[in-house]
């Protein structure tokens, strides 16, 4: 009897163990089947499409030049008695720069004025005599001519006297002088240079292929090696109507504000002229772009899955790139983890950057 009871217990224990094993094996098979049926989501990072203004630029090289520059020289000979400037300082339009001795010119003016007074008196007497029939018309005509000649000599003397003072024809900066007080200067002798460098202008050339895109008033940004930490801006104001047949280039001229007189004529400059601006252009991180044969493509988020979209790229920016076609402003772009994706792959968006091992 004891043996029978022991046998029953062993059979019961064996049956229970076998049942538990079958249940566990069945659960494992179901889990594996579920894993096969539902692939694990790929962890990715995403970013929103950006809208910004993208400027299309053409780079060029140029040389700075003064807006206006003249060599100050006397129109009459004379001795310098006064200088009204200091070398390198700014002067205003109409400011007296050089004065010449006027002693001789003043005497000539007084003599011409005295001759004019006598000519007027003679003219009046003869006109009165002719009106009374006592004088001749020939004498009156001679008096009229002499009066006109005397008036012309007075005007000439005044003009010479005015030329004894040389004034600035425009606002500018005076250069180094080559004359001093007491020097006798001849007609046309260079005394100083007067330069206006606010604004300063720059001449540059661009290839003829951009001719249809060039317009007066387009913005220009410029950098010079002499001031490497600053960018100067201005705009074009003249386009040469003739294309250079040697270099097949178009010559342009731009004006750059230079209130602090930092820029100097003769400096070499690198500049970029904005020939086009696209408002609300679609821009995405450059790392989101994936090579696709001869073209490019990106993955976007579409209902928890990755959707593959071919794109046409435009201008490249620091860390970003413009997309000309293929995307809309409301799309989310996958920026990391896309190398493990296929069209329609399930994705899991991560808030934190993925480690290299995850990718």
C-alpha positions in Angstrom: 0.0 0.0 0.0 2.8 2.4 0.8 4.5 1.7 -2.5 1.3 2.4 -4.3 0.9 5.8 -2.6 4.5 6.7 -3.4 4.0 5.8 -7.0 0.9 8.0 -7.3 2.9 11.0 -5.8 5.7 10.6 -8.3 3.3 10.4 -11.2 1.6 13.6 -10.0 4.9 15.5 -9.5 6.0 14.5 -13.0 2.8 15.6 -14.6 2.9 19.0 -12.9 6.5 19.6 -14.0 5.7 18.7 -17.6 2.7 21.0 -17.6 4.8 23.9 -16.3 7.5 23.2 -18.9 4.9 23.3 -21.7 3.5 26.6 -20.5 6.9 28.2 -20.3 7.9 26.9 -23.7 4.6 28.2 -25.3 5.1 31.7 -23.7 8.6 31.9 -25.1 7.5 31.0 -28.6 4.7 33.6 -28.4 7.2 36.3 -27.3 9.6 35.4 -30.1 6.8 35.4 -32.6 5.7 38.8 -31.3 9.2 40.1 -31.7 9.4 38.9 -35.2 6.0 40.3 -36.0 6.8 43.7 -34.4 10.4 44.9 -35.1 12.0 47.1 -32.4 11.7 50.9 -33.0 14.9 52.6 -34.0 16.0 55.4 -31.6 16.3 58.7 -33.5 16.7 62.5 -33.0 14.5 65.0 -34.8 14.4 68.7 -35.5 11.8 71.0 -36.9 12.2 72.7 -40.3 13.4 76.3 -40.0 12.2 79.2 -42.1 14.8 82.0 -42.7 16.0 84.5 -45.2 18.7 83.1 -47.5 20.9 85.5 -49.5 22.5 84.4 -52.7 25.9 86.1 -52.9 28.7 86.6 -55.5 32.2 86.9 -54.1 34.7 89.4 -55.6 37.9 91.2 -54.9 38.4 95.0 -55.1 40.5 98.0 -54.1 39.2 100.9 -52.0 39.3 104.4 -53.5 38.4 107.9 -52.3 34.9 109.2 -53.0 36.5 112.5 -54.1 40.1 113.5 -54.3 41.7 116.8 -55.6 45.1 118.3 -55.7 45.0 121.8 -54.3 47.0 124.2 -56.5 47.0 128.0 -56.9 45.5 129.6 -60.0 47.8 132.7 -59.6 51.4 133.1 -58.6 52.1 134.6 -55.2 53.7 134.3 -51.8 52.1 132.1 -49.1 51.2 134.2 -46.0 49.0 131.8 -44.1 48.0 128.1 -43.9 44.5 127.4 -42.5 44.9 123.6 -41.8 46.9 121.0 -40.1 48.1 117.9 -42.0 45.9 114.9 -41.7 42.9 116.8 -40.2 39.4 117.0 -41.4 38.2 120.3 -43.0 34.8 121.5 -44.1 33.6 122.8 -47.4 34.5 126.5 -47.8 37.2 126.4 -45.1 40.2 128.6 -46.0 43.3 126.4 -46.6 46.0 128.7 -48.2 46.2 132.5 -48.4 48.6 134.3 -50.7 49.9 137.9 -50.4 47.4 140.4 -51.8 49.3 143.6 -51.7 49.9 143.8 -55.4 46.4 142.5 -56.3 44.7 145.0 -54.0 46.7 147.8 -55.7 45.7 146.6 -59.1 42.1 146.5 -58.0 42.2 150.1 -56.7 43.8 151.3 -60.0 41.1 149.5 -62.0 38.4 151.0 -59.9 39.9 154.6 -60.4 40.0 154.0 -64.1 36.4 152.9 -64.0 35.3 156.0 -62.2 37.0 158.2 -64.8 35.4 156.2 -67.6 32.0 156.6 -66.1 32.4 160.4 -65.7 33.6 160.7 -69.3 30.7 158.6 -70.5 28.1 160.7 -68.7 29.6 164.0 -70.0 29.7 162.9 -73.6 26.2 161.4 -73.4 24.9 164.7 -72.1 26.7 166.7 -74.9 25.3 164.4 -77.6 21.8 164.8 -76.2 22.2 168.6 -76.5 23.7 168.3 -80.0 27.2 169.5 -79.0 29.1 166.3 -79.0 29.7 163.6 -81.6 28.4 160.1 -81.7 31.9 158.7 -82.3 33.2 160.2 -79.1 30.3 158.7 -77.2 30.8 155.3 -78.7 34.5 155.4 -77.7 33.5 156.4 -74.1 31.0 153.5 -73.9 33.7 151.1 -75.0 36.2 152.5 -72.6 33.6 152.2 -69.8 33.0 148.5 -70.6 36.8 147.8 -70.7 37.2 149.5 -67.3 34.4 147.5 -65.8 36.0 144.3 -67.1 39.4 145.2 -65.6 37.7 145.7 -62.2 36.1 142.3 -62.4 39.4 140.7 -63.4 41.2 142.4 -60.5 38.5 141.1 -58.1 38.7 137.6 -59.5 42.5 137.5 -59.0 42.1 138.9 -55.5 39.5 136.1 -54.7 41.9 133.5 -56.1 44.5 134.5 -53.5 42.5 132.6 -50.9 42.2 128.8 -51.7 39.2 127.2 -49.9 38.2 123.5 -49.6 35.8 122.5 -52.4 34.2 119.8 -50.3 34.4 118.1 -46.9 37.4 115.9 -46.6 40.8 115.1 -45.0 43.9 117.2 -45.8 47.0 115.2 -46.8 50.7 116.1 -46.3 51.6 119.6 -47.5 54.5 120.5 -49.8 54.4 124.2 -49.0 55.1 126.5 -46.1 54.5 130.1 -45.1 56.8 132.4 -47.0 57.1 130.1 -50.0 56.6 131.7 -53.4 54.3 129.4 -55.5 53.8 129.4 -59.2 50.6 128.8 -61.0 49.5 125.1 -60.8 52.1 124.1 -58.2 50.7 121.2 -56.1 50.3 122.3 -52.5 48.2 119.6 -50.7 45.7 116.9 -51.5 42.1 116.9 -50.2 40.4 113.6 -50.0 36.8 112.7 -49.1 36.7 109.1 -47.7 33.2 109.1 -46.1 31.7 107.3 -47.8 34.6 105.4 -49.4 34.1 103.6 -52.7 35.3 100.3 -54.0 35.6 99.1 -57.6 35.3 95.3 -58.3 34.4 92.9 -61.1 32.1 89.9 -61.3 31.7 87.3 -64.1 29.4 88.2 -67.0 27.1 85.3 -66.2 25.6 87.3 -63.4 24.8 90.3 -65.6 21.0 89.7 -65.5 21.0 89.5 -61.7 22.9 92.7 -61.1 21.1 95.9 -60.1 22.0 99.2 -58.6 21.3 99.3 -54.9 22.2 95.7 -54.1 23.8 95.2 -50.6 27.5 94.6 -50.3 29.4 93.2 -47.3 33.2 93.7 -47.2 36.2 92.7 -45.2 39.8 94.1 -45.3 43.0 92.5 -44.0 43.9 95.7 -42.3 40.8 95.4 -40.0 40.2 91.7 -39.8 37.7 91.8 -36.9 35.1 93.9 -38.7 32.7 93.5 -41.6 31.7 96.6 -43.5 28.4 97.0 -45.4 27.3 99.2 -48.2 25.5 99.1 -51.6 26.3 99.3 -55.3 25.5 102.6 -57.0 27.0 102.2 -60.5 27.4 99.4 -63.1 29.7 99.9 -66.1 27.6 99.5 -69.2 30.5 97.9 -71.1 31.7 94.3 -70.4 35.4 93.8 -70.3 36.2 91.7 -73.3 39.5 90.6 -71.8 38.2 89.1 -68.6 34.6 88.8 -69.6 33.7 90.6 -66.4 31.4 93.4 -65.4 32.8 96.3 -63.4 30.8 97.7 -60.5 31.2 100.4 -58.0 29.9 100.4 -54.4 29.8 103.0 -51.6 30.8 102.0 -48.0 30.0 104.3 -45.1 33.2 105.2 -43.3 32.2 107.7 -40.5 35.2 106.8 -38.3 37.6 107.0 -41.3 38.9 103.5 -40.5 39.0 102.5 -44.2 41.7 104.1 -46.4 42.0 104.4 -50.2 44.3 101.7 -51.7 43.3 98.9 -49.3 42.7 95.5 -50.7 39.2 94.1 -49.9 37.2 90.9 -50.2 33.5 91.4 -50.7 30.3 89.7 -51.4 27.4 91.2 -53.3 23.9 90.0 -52.6 22.2 89.2 -56.0 19.1 87.5 -54.6 17.2 87.0 -51.3 14.7 84.3 -50.6 12.4 85.0 -47.8 11.0 82.1 -45.7 13.4 79.6 -47.2 13.3 76.1 -45.8 16.5 75.3 -43.9 17.4 72.0 -42.2 20.5 70.7 -40.3 23.1 69.5 -42.8 23.6 66.2 -40.8 20.0 65.2 -41.7 20.9 64.9 -45.4 21.6 61.3 -46.6 23.2 60.5 -50.0 20.9 58.7 -52.4 22.6 57.6 -55.5 23.1 60.7 -57.6 20.9 62.8 -55.4 20.1 63.5 -51.7 17.2 62.5 -49.4 16.1 63.0 -45.8 13.9 61.0 -43.4 10.8 62.7 -41.9 8.5 61.7 -39.1 5.2 60.3 -40.4 2.9 58.8 -37.8 5.7 57.2 -35.7 7.5 55.9 -38.7 10.3 57.2 -40.9 9.4 58.4 -44.4 12.0 58.8 -47.1 11.8 62.0 -49.2 14.1 63.0 -52.0 15.2 66.7 -51.8 16.8 69.3 -53.9 19.4 71.3 -52.0 20.2 75.0 -52.3 22.7 77.2 -50.6 24.9 75.7 -47.8 25.1 77.6 -44.5 27.2 77.0 -41.4 25.9 73.6 -40.2 22.7 74.0 -42.2 21.5 73.7 -45.8 18.7 75.2 -47.8 16.1 72.8 -49.3 14.6 74.1 -52.5 12.0 71.3 -53.0 10.7 68.2 -51.3 9.8 69.5 -47.8 7.1 71.6 -46.2 7.5 74.0 -43.2 5.6 71.7 -40.7 7.7 68.6 -41.2 9.9 67.1 -38.5 13.3 66.0 -39.8 15.3 63.0 -38.5 18.8 64.3 -37.7 20.4 61.3 -36.0 20.0 57.6 -36.3 18.8 57.7 -39.9 21.6 55.4 -41.1 19.7 52.4 -39.6 16.4 53.4 -41.1 14.5 52.2 -44.1 11.3 53.7 -45.6 8.5 52.9 -43.1 10.8 51.9 -40.2 9.3 52.3 -36.8 11.1 55.1 -34.8 11.5 56.1 -31.1 12.2 59.8 -30.7 14.9 60.5 -28.1 15.1 63.7 -26.1 18.8 63.4 -25.5 21.6 63.1 -28.1 22.3 59.4 -29.0 25.7 57.9 -28.3 27.8 56.6 -31.1 27.2 53.0 -29.9 23.5 53.5 -30.3 23.8 54.7 -33.8 
